[in-house]
């Protein structure tokens, strides 16, 4: 079971995960690959749970005024704010933005440029769920690649990362050309009021809670299924996975069974998880991958309400 358990304190982050990693505003950042490799351009990125799940889970911590440059994905990208305040901005020029705080969730549509920055006064942490076993490559706005090249960092035409200050371009490869203006115009843009339907704000989540037990409430953020029961999601978007959140102070639910690839990761609280005969404690930021069709129980005994995230394949 150890190959399915990711204790956050034991993870090895990449400090240069992407091409813009040496730029001011991006270099004081750590990237974690928890389930699957994600989209990190660092070929040496440590991956804790490598087995395919049809989705990826990662995390990003950053110091104030640091984060990611404008980029786009071909699959879903869902951000769960664990701590701090974060500025999310989007569009080819990054002119539209919103501030999200702990407990907030944003599911960015595909085919749009987005970036994020720690807008708080302390180091912040976000978890990120990406759709698909292979989320594909990142497409950067040209200005990011141009600025990164001045620091020696570049992408090759196979999208591998190279430090030009230390390595020469292999003879069978070339530098990746930035996308053209015509290609940029093919990407979508949204105004804040249009993007709001992809945002789940923590302050509003209580209005969507479902009581599933005397001591447990469930919020369905994405998808409409948890344990073969249907719930109305807050965000109506096809990401390829369900995102459900369990909330409780004290209590236990038993006889759960996950027939599709699933993970549990704690946002708040110390959760006792039993999978068949195996027991473990899942502290805040820890993740467990559930073997298919196992008998699962979840228990908590805390003074404050705990939050347990669950992602399952649709």
C-alpha positions as a Markdown table, in Angstrom:
| # | Residue | x | y | z |
|---|---|---|---|---|
| 1 | Unk | 0.0 | 0.0 | 0.0 |
| 2 | Unk | 3.0 | 2.3 | 0.5 |
| 3 | Unk | 3.2 | 2.9 | -3.3 |
| 4 | Unk | -0.4 | 4.4 | -3.0 |
| 5 | Unk | 0.3 | 6.7 | -0.1 |
| 6 | Unk | 1.8 | 10.1 | -0.5 |
| 7 | Unk | 2.8 | 11.9 | 2.7 |
| 8 | Unk | 3.2 | 15.5 | 1.8 |
| 9 | Unk | 6.3 | 16.0 | 4.1 |
| 10 | Unk | 8.0 | 13.1 | 2.2 |
| 11 | Unk | 7.5 | 14.5 | -1.3 |
| 12 | Unk | 10.4 | 15.8 | -3.3 |
| 13 | Unk | 9.5 | 19.0 | -5.1 |
| 14 | Unk | 11.0 | 20.4 | -8.3 |
| 15 | Unk | 12.3 | 24.0 | -7.9 |
| 16 | Unk | 12.8 | 24.4 | -11.6 |
| 17 | Unk | 9.7 | 22.7 | -13.0 |
| 18 | Unk | 9.0 | 24.9 | -16.1 |
| 19 | Unk | 10.8 | 27.0 | -18.6 |
| 20 | Unk | 10.1 | 30.3 | -16.8 |
| 21 | Unk | 11.5 | 28.9 | -13.5 |
| 22 | Unk | 14.5 | 31.3 | -13.4 |
| 23 | Unk | 12.4 | 34.5 | -13.9 |
| 24 | Unk | 11.6 | 36.9 | -11.1 |
| 25 | Unk | 8.1 | 36.2 | -10.0 |
| 26 | Unk | 8.4 | 32.5 | -10.8 |
| 27 | Unk | 11.6 | 31.2 | -9.3 |
| 28 | Unk | 10.5 | 31.1 | -5.6 |
| 29 | Unk | 8.1 | 28.2 | -6.3 |
| 30 | Unk | 8.0 | 24.4 | -5.7 |
| 31 | Unk | 6.1 | 21.9 | -7.9 |
| 32 | Unk | 4.9 | 18.6 | -6.6 |
| 33 | Unk | 3.8 | 15.6 | -8.7 |
| 34 | Unk | 1.7 | 13.5 | -6.4 |
| 35 | Unk | -0.4 | 11.3 | -8.7 |
| 36 | Unk | 1.0 | 11.0 | -12.2 |
| 37 | Unk | 3.7 | 13.3 | -13.8 |
| 38 | Unk | 1.3 | 16.2 | -14.6 |
| 39 | Unk | 2.7 | 18.6 | -17.1 |
| 40 | Unk | 6.1 | 19.4 | -15.5 |
| 41 | Unk | 8.8 | 20.1 | -18.0 |
| 42 | Unk | 11.4 | 19.0 | -15.5 |
| 43 | Unk | 12.4 | 15.5 | -16.7 |
| 44 | Unk | 13.7 | 14.7 | -13.2 |
| 45 | Unk | 10.5 | 15.6 | -11.4 |
| 46 | Unk | 9.8 | 13.1 | -8.6 |
| 47 | Unk | 6.4 | 11.3 | -9.0 |
| 48 | Unk | 5.1 | 9.7 | -5.9 |
| 49 | Unk | 2.1 | 7.7 | -7.2 |
| 50 | Unk | 3.0 | 6.7 | -10.8 |
| 51 | Unk | 0.1 | 4.3 | -11.6 |
| 52 | Unk | -2.4 | 5.7 | -14.1 |
| 53 | Unk | -5.7 | 7.0 | -12.7 |
| 54 | Unk | -7.1 | 8.9 | -15.8 |
| 55 | Unk | -6.2 | 12.1 | -13.9 |
| 56 | Unk | -3.2 | 13.7 | -12.3 |
| 57 | Unk | -2.8 | 15.4 | -8.9 |
| 58 | Unk | -0.1 | 17.9 | -8.2 |
| 59 | Unk | 0.6 | 20.8 | -5.8 |
| 60 | Unk | 2.3 | 24.2 | -6.1 |
| 61 | Unk | 3.7 | 26.2 | -3.2 |
| 62 | Unk | 5.0 | 29.7 | -3.8 |
| 63 | Unk | 6.3 | 32.7 | -2.0 |
| 64 | Unk | 4.5 | 36.1 | -2.3 |
| 65 | Unk | 4.5 | 37.6 | -5.8 |
| 66 | Unk | 5.5 | 34.2 | -7.3 |
| 67 | Unk | 3.6 | 31.7 | -9.4 |
| 68 | Unk | 3.1 | 30.6 | -13.0 |
| 69 | Unk | 3.3 | 32.5 | -16.3 |
| 70 | Unk | 0.5 | 32.6 | -18.8 |
| 71 | Unk | 0.0 | 29.1 | -20.3 |
| 72 | Unk | -2.7 | 26.9 | -21.7 |
| 73 | Unk | -3.6 | 23.2 | -21.3 |
| 74 | Unk | -5.5 | 20.7 | -23.6 |
| 75 | Unk | -7.2 | 19.0 | -20.6 |
| 76 | Unk | -9.0 | 20.1 | -17.5 |
| 77 | Unk | -7.0 | 22.0 | -14.8 |
| 78 | Unk | -8.7 | 22.4 | -11.4 |
| 79 | Unk | -7.1 | 24.5 | -8.6 |
| 80 | Unk | -8.0 | 23.9 | -4.9 |
| 81 | Unk | -6.7 | 26.7 | -2.7 |
| 82 | Unk | -5.2 | 25.2 | 0.5 |
| 83 | Unk | -3.6 | 28.3 | 2.0 |
| 84 | Unk | -3.0 | 31.9 | 1.2 |
| 85 | Unk | -4.5 | 34.3 | -1.3 |
| 86 | Unk | -3.9 | 33.8 | -5.0 |
| 87 | Unk | -4.4 | 36.0 | -8.0 |
| 88 | Unk | -5.6 | 34.1 | -11.1 |
| 89 | Unk | -5.3 | 36.0 | -14.3 |
| 90 | Unk | -6.1 | 35.0 | -17.9 |
| 91 | Unk | -6.2 | 35.9 | -21.6 |
| 92 | Unk | -3.3 | 36.3 | -23.9 |
| 93 | Unk | -2.4 | 39.6 | -22.2 |
| 94 | Unk | -3.4 | 38.5 | -18.7 |
| 95 | Unk | -5.7 | 41.5 | -18.2 |
| 96 | Unk | -8.6 | 39.8 | -16.5 |
| 97 | Unk | -8.2 | 38.5 | -12.9 |
| 98 | Unk | -9.8 | 37.4 | -9.7 |
| 99 | Unk | -8.5 | 36.7 | -6.1 |
| 100 | Unk | -9.2 | 33.4 | -4.5 |
| 101 | Unk | -8.6 | 32.3 | -0.9 |
| 102 | Unk | -8.3 | 29.1 | 1.2 |
| 103 | Unk | -11.2 | 26.8 | 0.4 |
| 104 | Unk | -12.0 | 28.3 | -3.0 |
| 105 | Unk | -11.8 | 26.2 | -6.2 |
| 106 | Unk | -11.5 | 27.2 | -9.8 |
| 107 | Unk | -11.8 | 24.9 | -12.8 |
| 108 | Unk | -10.1 | 26.6 | -15.8 |
| 109 | Unk | -11.6 | 25.8 | -19.2 |
| 110 | Unk | -9.3 | 24.3 | -21.8 |
| 111 | Unk | -8.1 | 26.4 | -24.8 |
| 112 | Unk | -7.5 | 29.5 | -22.7 |
| 113 | Unk | -4.3 | 31.2 | -21.3 |
| 114 | Unk | -4.1 | 31.4 | -17.5 |
| 115 | Unk | -1.5 | 32.2 | -14.9 |
| 116 | Unk | -1.5 | 32.5 | -11.1 |
| 117 | Unk | 0.4 | 34.3 | -8.4 |
| 118 | Unk | 0.6 | 34.3 | -4.7 |
| 119 | Unk | -1.2 | 37.5 | -3.7 |
| 120 | Unk | -0.7 | 37.0 | 0.1 |
| 121 | Unk | 2.0 | 37.9 | 2.6 |
| 122 | Unk | 3.2 | 34.3 | 3.3 |
| 123 | Unk | 4.0 | 31.2 | 1.4 |
| 124 | Unk | 0.8 | 29.7 | -0.1 |
| 125 | Unk | -0.2 | 26.3 | -1.3 |
| 126 | Unk | -2.6 | 25.0 | -4.0 |
| 127 | Unk | -3.4 | 21.5 | -5.1 |
| 128 | Unk | -4.1 | 21.0 | -8.8 |
| 129 | Unk | -6.1 | 18.2 | -10.5 |
| 130 | Unk | -5.4 | 17.7 | -14.2 |
| 131 | Unk | -7.5 | 15.6 | -16.6 |
| 132 | Unk | -6.2 | 12.5 | -18.4 |
| 133 | Unk | -3.3 | 10.2 | -17.8 |
| 134 | Unk | -1.3 | 12.3 | -20.2 |
| 135 | Unk | -2.4 | 15.9 | -19.8 |
| 136 | Unk | -0.4 | 16.8 | -22.8 |
| 137 | Unk | 2.0 | 19.7 | -23.2 |
| 138 | Unk | 1.9 | 23.3 | -22.0 |
| 139 | Unk | 1.4 | 26.1 | -24.6 |
| 140 | Unk | 3.1 | 29.3 | -23.4 |
| 141 | Unk | 2.4 | 32.8 | -24.6 |
| 142 | Unk | 5.4 | 34.0 | -26.7 |
| 143 | Unk | 6.5 | 36.6 | -24.1 |
| 144 | Unk | 7.1 | 33.9 | -21.5 |
| 145 | Unk | 9.4 | 31.9 | -23.8 |
| 146 | Unk | 11.3 | 35.1 | -24.9 |
| 147 | Unk | 11.9 | 36.2 | -21.3 |
| 148 | Unk | 12.9 | 32.7 | -20.2 |
| 149 | Unk | 15.5 | 32.5 | -23.0 |
| 150 | Unk | 17.3 | 35.5 | -21.6 |
| 151 | Unk | 17.8 | 33.5 | -18.4 |
| 152 | Unk | 19.2 | 30.5 | -20.4 |
| 153 | Unk | 16.0 | 28.4 | -20.2 |
| 154 | Unk | 14.3 | 27.2 | -23.3 |
| 155 | Unk | 12.1 | 24.4 | -24.7 |
| 156 | Unk | 13.2 | 22.2 | -27.6 |
| 157 | Unk | 10.9 | 21.2 | -30.4 |
| 158 | Unk | 10.0 | 18.0 | -28.5 |
| 159 | Unk | 8.9 | 20.2 | -25.6 |
| 160 | Unk | 11.8 | 19.1 | -23.4 |
| 161 | Unk | 13.5 | 21.7 | -21.1 |
| 162 | Unk | 17.1 | 22.8 | -21.7 |
| 163 | Unk | 19.4 | 25.1 | -19.8 |
| 164 | Unk | 21.4 | 26.8 | -22.6 |
| 165 | Unk | 23.9 | 28.1 | -20.1 |
| 166 | Unk | 24.9 | 24.5 | -19.3 |
| 167 | Unk | 24.0 | 22.5 | -22.4 |
| 168 | Unk | 24.2 | 22.7 | -26.2 |
| 169 | Unk | 21.2 | 22.1 | -28.4 |
| 170 | Unk | 21.3 | 18.4 | -29.6 |
| 171 | Unk | 22.1 | 18.1 | -33.3 |
| 172 | Unk | 18.8 | 16.2 | -33.9 |
| 173 | Unk | 16.7 | 18.9 | -32.2 |
| 174 | Unk | 16.0 | 22.6 | -32.4 |
| 175 | Unk | 14.4 | 25.3 | -30.2 |
| 176 | Unk | 10.6 | 25.4 | -30.0 |
| 177 | Unk | 9.2 | 28.3 | -32.0 |
| 178 | Unk | 6.7 | 30.5 | -30.1 |
| 179 | Unk | 3.2 | 30.4 | -31.4 |
| 180 | Unk | 2.1 | 33.0 | -33.9 |
| 181 | Unk | -0.4 | 35.8 | -33.6 |
| 182 | Unk | -2.9 | 33.8 | -35.7 |
| 183 | Unk | -2.5 | 30.9 | -33.3 |
| 184 | Unk | -3.0 | 33.1 | -30.3 |
| 185 | Unk | -6.3 | 34.4 | -31.7 |
| 186 | Unk | -7.6 | 30.8 | -31.8 |
| 187 | Unk | -7.6 | 30.7 | -28.0 |
| 188 | Unk | -10.7 | 31.6 | -26.0 |
| 189 | Unk | -11.0 | 34.5 | -23.5 |
| 190 | Unk | -13.5 | 35.1 | -20.8 |
| 191 | Unk | -14.7 | 38.1 | -18.8 |
| 192 | Unk | -14.9 | 37.6 | -15.0 |
| 193 | Unk | -18.7 | 37.3 | -15.1 |
| 194 | Unk | -18.3 | 34.5 | -17.7 |
| 195 | Unk | -15.7 | 32.7 | -15.7 |
| 196 | Unk | -17.6 | 32.8 | -12.4 |
| 197 | Unk | -19.6 | 29.7 | -13.3 |
| 198 | Unk | -16.3 | 27.8 | -13.1 |
| 199 | Unk | -15.5 | 29.1 | -9.6 |
| 200 | Unk | -16.6 | 27.5 | -6.3 |
| 201 | Unk | -16.2 | 30.0 | -3.5 |
| 202 | Unk | -15.8 | 28.6 | 0.0 |
| 203 | Unk | -18.1 | 31.2 | 1.5 |
| 204 | Unk | -20.9 | 29.9 | -0.8 |
| 205 | Unk | -20.3 | 26.2 | -0.5 |
| 206 | Unk | -22.6 | 25.6 | 2.5 |
| 207 | Unk | -25.5 | 26.3 | 0.2 |
| 208 | Unk | -24.7 | 23.1 | -1.8 |
| 209 | Unk | -24.0 | 20.7 | 1.0 |
| 210 | Unk | -25.7 | 17.3 | 1.1 |
| 211 | Unk | -26.2 | 15.4 | 4.3 |
| 212 | Unk | -25.1 | 11.8 | 3.7 |
| 213 | Unk | -24.8 | 10.8 | 7.4 |
| 214 | Unk | -25.7 | 12.1 | 10.8 |
| 215 | Unk | -22.1 | 13.5 | 11.0 |
| 216 | Unk | -21.0 | 13.9 | 7.4 |
| 217 | Unk | -21.9 | 16.4 | 4.7 |
| 218 | Unk | -20.8 | 16.2 | 1.0 |
| 219 | Unk | -20.3 | 18.9 | -1.5 |
| 220 | Unk | -20.2 | 17.9 | -5.1 |
| 221 | Unk | -18.0 | 20.3 | -7.0 |
| 222 | Unk | -17.5 | 18.6 | -10.3 |
| 223 | Unk | -19.2 | 15.6 | -11.8 |
| 224 | Unk | -22.4 | 14.3 | -10.4 |
| 225 | Unk | -21.5 | 11.0 | -8.7 |
| 226 | Unk | -20.2 | 9.8 | -5.3 |
| 227 | Unk | -20.6 | 6.2 | -4.3 |
| 228 | Unk | -23.1 | 5.5 | -7.1 |
| 229 | Unk | -25.4 | 8.3 | -5.9 |
| 230 | Unk | -26.1 | 11.3 | -8.0 |
| 231 | Unk | -25.6 | 14.9 | -6.7 |
| 232 | Unk | -25.9 | 18.2 | -8.4 |
| 233 | Unk | -22.4 | 19.8 | -9.0 |
| 234 | Unk | -21.6 | 23.4 | -8.3 |
| 235 | Unk | -19.6 | 23.6 | -11.5 |
| 236 | Unk | -21.2 | 22.1 | -14.5 |
| 237 | Unk | -18.2 | 21.2 | -16.6 |
| 238 | Unk | -17.0 | 17.9 | -18.2 |
| 239 | Unk | -13.5 | 17.4 | -16.7 |
| 240 | Unk | -13.5 | 13.6 | -16.9 |
| 241 | Unk | -13.5 | 13.2 | -13.1 |
| 242 | Unk | -15.7 | 13.8 | -10.1 |
| 243 | Unk | -14.5 | 16.1 | -7.3 |
| 244 | Unk | -16.4 | 15.6 | -4.0 |
| 245 | Unk | -15.7 | 17.1 | -0.6 |
| 246 | Unk | -16.5 | 15.4 | 2.7 |
| 247 | Unk | -16.9 | 17.6 | 5.8 |
| 248 | Unk | -17.1 | 16.4 | 9.4 |
| 249 | Unk | -15.8 | 16.9 | 12.9 |
| 250 | Unk | -16.5 | 13.5 | 14.4 |
| 251 | Unk | -18.0 | 10.4 | 12.9 |
| 252 | Unk | -17.4 | 7.4 | 10.7 |
| 253 | Unk | -18.7 | 6.2 | 7.4 |
| 254 | Unk | -18.2 | 2.5 | 6.4 |
| 255 | Unk | -18.6 | 0.1 | 3.6 |
| 256 | Unk | -17.5 | 2.5 | 0.9 |
| 257 | Unk | -16.4 | 0.9 | -2.4 |
| 258 | Unk | -14.7 | 2.7 | -5.3 |
| 259 | Unk | -15.1 | 0.8 | -8.6 |
| 260 | Unk | -13.1 | 3.3 | -10.6 |
| 261 | Unk | -9.7 | 4.9 | -10.0 |
| 262 | Unk | -10.1 | 7.2 | -6.9 |
| 263 | Unk | -8.0 | 9.2 | -4.5 |
| 264 | Unk | -8.6 | 10.8 | -1.1 |
| 265 | Unk | -6.5 | 13.8 | 0.0 |
| 266 | Unk | -7.0 | 15.8 | 3.2 |
| 267 | Unk | -7.4 | 19.5 | 3.2 |
| 268 | Unk | -8.1 | 20.0 | 6.9 |
| 269 | Unk | -8.0 | 17.5 | 9.7 |
| 270 | Unk | -6.5 | 14.1 | 10.6 |
| 271 | Unk | -8.6 | 11.3 | 9.0 |
| 272 | Unk | -8.4 | 7.7 | 9.8 |
| 273 | Unk | -8.7 | 5.6 | 6.7 |
| 274 | Unk | -9.2 | 1.8 | 6.7 |
| 275 | Unk | -8.8 | 0.0 | 3.4 |
| 276 | Unk | -9.7 | -3.7 | 3.8 |
| 277 | Unk | -7.3 | -4.6 | 6.7 |
| 278 | Unk | -4.9 | -1.7 | 6.2 |
| 279 | Unk | -5.2 | 1.3 | 8.4 |
| 280 | Unk | -3.6 | 4.7 | 8.0 |
| 281 | Unk | -3.8 | 8.3 | 9.2 |
| 282 | Unk | -4.3 | 10.9 | 6.5 |
| 283 | Unk | -3.1 | 14.3 | 7.7 |
| 284 | Unk | -3.6 | 17.6 | 6.0 |
| 285 | Unk | -2.0 | 17.6 | 2.5 |
| 286 | Unk | -1.6 | 13.8 | 2.5 |
| 287 | Unk | -3.0 | 11.6 | -0.3 |
| 288 | Unk | -4.0 | 7.9 | -0.7 |
| 289 | Unk | -5.0 | 6.1 | -3.9 |
| 290 | Unk | -7.7 | 3.6 | -3.3 |
| 291 | Unk | -7.4 | 0.1 | -4.8 |
| 292 | Unk | -10.4 | -0.8 | -6.9 |
| 293 | Unk | -13.3 | -2.5 | -5.2 |
| 294 | Unk | -11.7 | -2.4 | -1.7 |
| 295 | Unk | -13.8 | -2.0 | 1.4 |
| 296 | Unk | -13.2 | 1.5 | 2.8 |
| 297 | Unk | -14.1 | 3.3 | 6.0 |
| 298 | Unk | -13.4 | 6.9 | 6.8 |
| 299 | Unk | -13.3 | 8.3 | 10.4 |
| 300 | Unk | -12.5 | 11.6 | 12.0 |
| 301 | Unk | -12.4 | 12.9 | 15.6 |
| 302 | Unk | -11.5 | 16.6 | 15.6 |
| 303 | Unk | -12.5 | 19.7 | 17.5 |
| 304 | Unk | -12.6 | 21.7 | 14.2 |
| 305 | Unk | -14.4 | 20.6 | 11.0 |
| 306 | Unk | -12.2 | 18.6 | 8.6 |
| 307 | Unk | -12.3 | 18.6 | 4.9 |
| 308 | Unk | -11.5 | 15.5 | 2.8 |
| 309 | Unk | -11.3 | 15.8 | -1.0 |
| 310 | Unk | -12.2 | 12.8 | -3.2 |
| 311 | Unk | -11.5 | 12.6 | -6.9 |
| 312 | Unk | -12.8 | 9.7 | -8.9 |
| 313 | Unk | -12.8 | 8.8 | -12.6 |
| 314 | Unk | -16.1 | 9.4 | -14.4 |
